[in-house]
Amino acid sequence: MADASMVGLMGRVTGTIGPGLVGEVIVRVRGGAEHFLAHPASAADRIATGTVVMVVEYLPPRTVYVTAAYDS
């Protein structure tokens, strides 16, 4: 999957993301839902389980950098 097709997709955090933590998100892609390892786009951010996020960078094959999609 090309980088451009992942960037901008929305997902939901299934494992807390934060400084020093590799979290997990589930993203609807390729006609299904897939899990990706996730890091915060801003190194200081902590993103809790259940938060809706947007993919801002994709590193093949299974890593994404995300930011919260909505302000809390």
N, C-alpha and C positions, 0 to 999 in steps of 0.2 A: 504494500500500500504506500503510495507516495506521501511525503510529508504534508503537502498542502491539503490532502483530503482528510487528515486527522485533525489538523489545527482548526479550532473553532467548534469542534464537536463538544457536546455537553455530556457529562457523566455524573455519577454519584460516588462519594467516598465510601468505601467498604472497610478501610483500615486507616486509622488516623495518620495524617501527613504532617510533618513538621521538621524543625531543625534537628538533624541527626537521626531522623526516622525515614525509612522508606515505607511509604504507605501504599494503598491499593485503591484503584477506582474501577468501576464498571462503566463501560461506554458502549452505546449502541452503534455498531459498525458492521458493514458487510452483511446486512440482513439478519443480524443476531446481536447478542450482547457478549462482550469480551472483557476480561480482567487485564489490567495493566499495572505495572509497578509505577508509583507516582511520587514525585518530588514537588515541593512548593516552588512556584515561579519566583517568588521573593523569598530569599533564604531565611528570613526571620518569621515568616508566616507559619501558623499552626492551623490546620484545617481538620475539623472534627468529622467523625463518622456520620453519614447521612447528609452532609452538605453537598449541594449541587455545585459542580465545578465546570470550568471550560478549559479545554486543552489549548495551551499556548505554544507548546513545542513537543515534537515527537522524535524519539530516538529509537529507530528500529532495533530489535523487533518488538519489544514489549515495554518500553519505558516512555512515560509522558511527564511533562511539567505542566502544572495546573494552577489556576487561580479561582477563588470563589466567584461564582457567577452572579451572585446578588449580595448587596451589602447587608450585614446583620443588623 
